[in-house]
Amino acid sequence: MKVIETDRLILRTWKEEDRDAYWQINQDPKVIEFLLGSMSKAQVDIFMQNCNKGFEEKRFCLFAAELKASHEMIGFIGLSSMQWEAHFTPAVEIGWRLGSQYWGMGYATEGAKAVLAYGFHTLGLAEIVSFTAMLNLRSIRVMERIGMMRDLRDDFTHPKLDLQHPLSKHVLYRITKL
């Protein structure tokens, strides 16, 4: 089901036909560089089911991102509830993951701006956060382009990673109602 539409994107719930394309995205070494590894097809199935269930329950999820012109599924852009505790939880996070062939075209920024508007104006959220490994400069740039702000005091060590893990140090960005 289409939820958000921008000039070039449709952000929607997930369909069975998205499975293989999303699995392929998660096999790309560039895409998973700042993640803990690729996803199996079973993990993709669970991810898609959880997203759609989240939308049914909360009216938001990590939406499948589709190009309007070609109807090609290119990844996700959306909102998720935090599933672990940190100094900034409970919180709703904005996130994105696109196939590397779609990087540098402004899709993440375009979709994320629309998702922020949806979160604030449709859902009535007061604040939305985003975080990533300190090394992930591409995502940090998107956070900054969509108006999110970083307070160095909010940076944290990811609670699910060992302190020595190269991805354990994270930055936190926030934005309040537009």
C-alpha positions as CSV (number, residue, x, y, z in Angstrom):
1,M,0.0,0.0,0.0
2,K,1.3,3.4,-1.0
3,V,1.8,5.6,2.1
4,I,4.1,8.5,1.0
5,E,4.7,9.9,-2.5
6,T,7.5,12.3,-3.5
7,D,8.4,13.7,-6.9
8,R,10.4,10.5,-7.7
9,L,9.6,8.0,-5.1
10,I,6.8,5.9,-3.6
11,L,7.2,4.8,-0.1
12,R,5.0,1.8,0.7
13,T,4.4,-1.4,2.6
14,W,6.3,-4.4,1.4
15,K,5.2,-6.9,-1.2
16,E,6.3,-10.5,-1.8
17,E,7.9,-9.4,-5.1
18,D,10.3,-7.2,-3.1
19,R,12.0,-10.1,-1.5
20,D,14.7,-10.9,-4.1
21,A,15.6,-7.3,-4.9
22,Y,15.9,-6.5,-1.2
23,W,18.0,-9.6,-0.6
24,Q,20.3,-8.6,-3.4
25,I,20.7,-5.1,-1.9
26,N,21.8,-6.7,1.3
27,Q,24.5,-8.8,-0.4
28,D,26.3,-5.7,-1.8
29,P,29.6,-5.1,0.2
30,K,29.2,-1.3,-0.2
31,V,25.7,-1.4,1.3
32,I,26.6,-3.6,4.3
33,E,30.0,-1.9,5.0
34,F,28.6,-0.4,8.2
35,L,26.3,-3.3,9.1
36,L,27.1,-6.5,10.8
37,G,26.8,-8.6,7.6
38,S,24.5,-9.5,4.9
39,M,20.9,-10.8,5.3
40,S,19.7,-14.3,4.4
41,K,16.5,-14.7,2.5
42,A,14.8,-15.9,5.7
43,Q,16.0,-12.8,7.5
44,V,14.6,-10.7,4.6
45,D,11.3,-12.4,4.9
46,I,11.2,-11.7,8.7
47,F,12.3,-8.1,8.1
48,M,9.5,-7.5,5.5
49,Q,6.9,-9.2,7.7
50,N,7.9,-7.1,10.8
51,C,7.8,-3.9,8.7
52,N,4.3,-4.6,7.5
53,K,3.2,-5.6,11.0
54,G,4.7,-2.4,12.4
55,F,2.7,-0.4,9.9
56,E,-0.5,-2.1,10.8
57,E,0.1,-1.5,14.5
58,K,1.7,2.0,14.5
59,R,1.1,3.4,11.0
60,F,4.9,3.6,10.3
61,C,7.7,1.2,9.3
62,L,10.8,1.1,7.2
63,F,8.9,1.6,4.0
64,A,9.9,-0.1,0.7
65,A,11.2,2.7,-1.5
66,E,10.1,2.4,-5.1
67,L,11.1,4.6,-8.1
68,K,8.0,6.2,-9.5
69,A,9.1,6.1,-13.1
70,S,10.1,2.4,-13.3
71,H,8.4,0.9,-10.2
72,E,11.7,-0.6,-9.2
73,M,12.2,-1.3,-5.5
74,I,15.5,0.3,-4.5
75,G,15.6,-0.3,-0.7
76,F,13.9,1.3,2.3
77,I,13.3,4.7,3.8
78,G,11.2,5.0,6.9
79,L,10.7,5.0,10.7
80,S,11.2,2.4,13.3
81,S,10.8,2.1,17.1
82,M,13.9,1.5,19.1
83,Q,14.2,-2.1,20.2
84,W,16.9,-1.6,22.8
85,E,17.7,0.8,25.6
86,A,20.0,3.8,25.5
87,H,20.1,7.2,27.0
88,F,17.8,8.5,24.2
89,T,15.1,5.8,24.3
90,P,12.3,5.4,23.9
91,A,12.6,6.9,20.5
92,V,11.5,6.7,16.9
93,E,14.3,6.4,14.4
94,I,14.5,7.5,10.8
95,G,16.6,5.2,8.6
96,W,17.4,4.3,5.0
97,R,19.2,1.6,3.1
98,L,19.4,1.9,-0.7
99,G,21.1,-0.2,-3.3
100,S,24.5,1.4,-4.0
101,Q,23.6,2.0,-7.7
102,Y,21.1,4.6,-6.4
103,W,23.5,6.5,-4.2
104,G,24.4,10.1,-5.0
105,M,21.1,10.8,-6.7
106,G,19.3,12.4,-3.8
107,Y,16.8,9.6,-3.2
108,A,17.7,9.1,0.5
109,T,17.4,12.8,1.2
110,E,14.2,13.2,-0.8
111,G,12.5,10.2,0.9
112,A,13.8,11.1,4.3
113,K,12.4,14.6,4.2
114,A,9.0,13.2,3.2
115,V,9.2,10.6,6.0
116,L,10.0,13.4,8.6
117,A,7.0,15.4,7.4
118,Y,4.8,12.2,7.7
119,G,6.2,11.5,11.2
120,F,5.6,15.0,12.5
121,H,2.4,16.0,10.7
122,T,0.5,12.7,10.2
123,L,1.7,10.8,13.3
124,G,2.2,13.7,15.6
125,L,5.7,12.8,16.7
126,A,7.6,15.4,18.7
127,E,11.1,14.2,17.9
128,I,12.8,11.8,15.5
129,V,16.4,10.5,15.9
130,S,18.9,8.8,13.6
131,F,22.2,7.2,14.4
132,T,25.0,5.4,12.6
133,A,28.6,4.3,13.1
134,M,30.9,7.3,13.3
135,L,32.6,5.9,10.1
136,N,29.5,6.1,8.0
137,L,30.0,9.6,6.5
138,R,27.4,9.1,3.7
139,S,24.5,8.6,6.2
140,I,25.8,11.4,8.4
141,R,25.6,13.7,5.4
142,V,22.0,12.7,4.7
143,M,21.1,13.4,8.4
144,E,22.6,16.8,8.1
145,R,20.9,17.5,4.7
146,I,17.5,16.8,6.2
147,G,18.1,19.2,9.1
148,M,19.0,16.8,11.9
149,M,21.4,18.1,14.5
150,R,24.2,16.4,16.5
151,D,25.1,17.1,20.1
152,L,28.5,15.5,20.8
153,R,27.3,14.6,24.3
154,D,24.7,12.2,22.6
155,D,27.3,10.1,20.9
156,F,27.3,6.5,22.3
157,T,28.7,3.0,22.1
158,H,26.2,0.7,20.5
159,P,24.9,-1.6,23.3
160,K,24.7,-4.6,21.0
161,L,28.4,-4.4,20.0
162,D,31.6,-5.1,21.8
163,L,33.4,-2.0,22.9
164,Q,36.4,-3.0,20.7
165,H,34.3,-3.5,17.6
166,P,35.2,-1.0,14.8
167,L,31.5,-0.1,14.4
168,S,30.7,0.3,18.1
169,K,31.1,4.1,18.3
170,H,27.9,5.8,17.1
171,V,26.7,9.4,16.4
172,L,23.2,10.4,17.3
173,Y,21.3,13.1,15.4
174,R,17.9,14.5,16.4
175,I,15.2,16.7,14.9
176,T,12.1,18.1,16.6
177,K,8.7,18.8,15.0
178,L,9.1,20.9,11.9
